[in-house]
Amino acid sequence: MLFNSFVFLLAFLPFALALHWLAERFAPKLRLLVLVLLSLVFYGWWDWRFLPLLVLSIGINWLIAEAFQKTKAGGLITLAIVLNLAVLAVFKYFNFFADLAGMIPGLPAPKLDVALPLGISFFTFHHIMYLTDLRRGQAPRYDLVRYALYIAFFPQVLAGPLVRWREIMHQLDERPYQRPDAAERIARGLMLLTFGLAKKVLIGDPLAEYANPVFAAAAAGKVVSMMEAWQATLAFTFQIYFDFSGYTDMALGLALLFGIVLPQNFEVPYRSRSIQDFWRRWHMTLSRFLRDYLYIALGGSRHGLPRQVWALFATMALGGLWHGAGLTFVAWGVAHGLALIVALFWRRAGWPMPAALGWLLTFLFVVLCWVLFRATTFEAAVTIYKGLLGLAPIGTGFKWRALLPAAAFAIIGPTAWNLVHKLPPARWIAVLTGLLFVIILLKIGEDANYEFIYFQF
Amino acid sequence: MAVRAGWAGFTATLLGAATLFTAAFLAAAFLIDPYDTGRSPLGLKEGVRPQGPRTALASRGRDPQFSGAIVGNSHIQLVSPERLHEKTGIPFVSLIAPATMPKESLATIGWFLRHHRRPPPAAIVVGVDNYWCTADPALPNEKPFPFWLLSASLLDYLGGLMRYDLIEELPRRIAYLASGKAERARPDGYWDYEAGYEVQGYHQRPEIRARLERPLEAGGGNADGPFPAATRLEALMASAPETALILVRPPVYVSALSKPGTPDADADAACRKAYADIAARRPHTALVDWRTDRPALHEPNLFFDHSHYRQPIARLLEADIADALNRLRK
């Protein structure tokens, strides 16, 4: 179920909090099991048929980890990682690779018509992080309940953040509601949940109305004017930020309600002064994963410049592919990889970069790259680029009203996390947050506009 | 300890404020009854301000001055309640909503029946177009529709009232209720789209006319049944056995008629039979089938597109509906 739904906010969450509180208060030994079961209900709500996949994924990885503990056979971990990637490949990338194969004349291109299990990209990486660290001798053994909670904890199972086991596991053994700051955590968690919802529902979603029709027109082969192209590209730039960072805020707030502090994922990324800075601020937990488990594994920066360039390129190309099974996503990752390589050479040459220029170049580059991320085909992306570069009619009617507050919020800040942690427990703030929550509920309830025009038969 | 009490108080205030704001909003919306569903205990002015038919049909559907209803989508929209009234003596209301499918029509009929129990409605005219031939028991609909407004469940209705656009609608509703001069949406719900013929250039653009000549072929369809929309309609009408039911297969341009011997023709015949069977089984029921080859269906200037006809055809269709109704009442 979605965080921004009535069923989650008004039914599942109150029920889960009540059950968790009862367990924490009267049966602390059952608390983690309760959280696991709640997480499975949360996951299965979307489509119960994928629940066995998550359960099996947890069970098999845990059994392999157990076997490794006994045998210390590194091959077991390799096997588990290959299995995890194979499952991900089948569900997410089978048709992508089939399409690639289909480009070669004579090769059959069978299609697999299966839905993508939600969160598979995230829980696959969680398994890989733990198993890799287990083989390195850095991670300890965990029982099945703790391991299941690490993988399936409902605030982060669908879209992260990507949590390292060492960030979360020590928190599981606490009595969260016995902590002296328990009440503060709950209050700040509620604020964070509300602000995250507001970012998605009140700022991000309206921007989709600026972006979607233009990208749809480009996909349909229509000409996109310069005004439309800039409107849509800027709208998507901020929509994806508010959507994703809002979701992360909700996840962090929800986790706080259950006594868990999850790592942050965004740190005002559109204020970055270099592309390297951007990746330290955007989807930070993914950047860390890619750095620690891919870039370094590919050689990182300690084996000479050519190897570093290759590692950067390959990491970002694969990072692009992770975001979606399409060549446009690979191109997006490659573009960022190339930019990181250019920035690397720039730094090594010792050339200067004024802060304002660095910000402008970084922002423009990131904005232009989002076209590749959002467009469904390269043809559609080219159509948008033509508009952006003025190789199309100028057009009229640039929509900016929703863009302005979004841009101000995204660039000037503060982040929801910082704001929530600065606010005092003042009554008026509580009342305003309560009002904001109700406005969000009303916005969520507005499932459709019934006044649409229907005369263009 | 003081800090702890402060944050605990903060949470209590936040949750209390959210609960109070929600309750206040719902109470205000329930009492003001934004779409005149009749659920408010206050004796409010009848009708609603001019608005789209999806939200206005709740008010129209419970209006006691009408004992007949026309239900369906744009394929039955041009059938005039006023002219049907003249020809049959039954005061009709048009409860059409463009771009709807059987699911919406069934909900609308259910609402009309619930608000016309004593005496039961005199007649219901339903446009059973191609969408009514689906085999999918879920009767999926494509466009948004306020089912919550017509729901028999109070909880559904209250859930539906939790909508952001009511923040804009409630002041408009209050203005409508408070002013004696406020414009009211047309009570009989008739909505003529004929003007669009010229506005959209149908009379001037040969490429649109050319499109009309292109045969419509679906390559078959539901030739073997079941027809869950027919079953649901018959079950719904069982609660009003005395109500006349006219099932109208709306006119389509000749190029949209299926060619004999094709899978399309088999599917169309099976669907027609499902509704003809209801007409045969249920008393006070007739099938008016305009999905058959007739001279009027060969005239391109009488059509917008394959399934949207113009006023002259609507007149002929009204006459057939009135004849069928008058025959049933003899």
Interface residues (C-beta under 8 A of the other chain):
Chain A: F6 P180 D181 A182 A183 E184 I186 A187 L190 M191 P425 A426 R427 I429 A430 V431 T433 G434 L435 F437 V438 I439 L441 L442 K443 G445 E446 D447 A448 N449 Y450 E451 F452 Y454 F455 Q456 F457
Chain B: V3 R4 A5 G6 W7 A8 G9 F10 T11 T13 L14 L15 G16 A17 A18 T19 L20 F21 T22 F25 Q51 G52 R54 T55 S74 P98 A99 K143 P144 F145 P146 G159 G160 M162 R163 Y164 D165 L166 I167 Y193 G196 Q200 F304 D305 H308
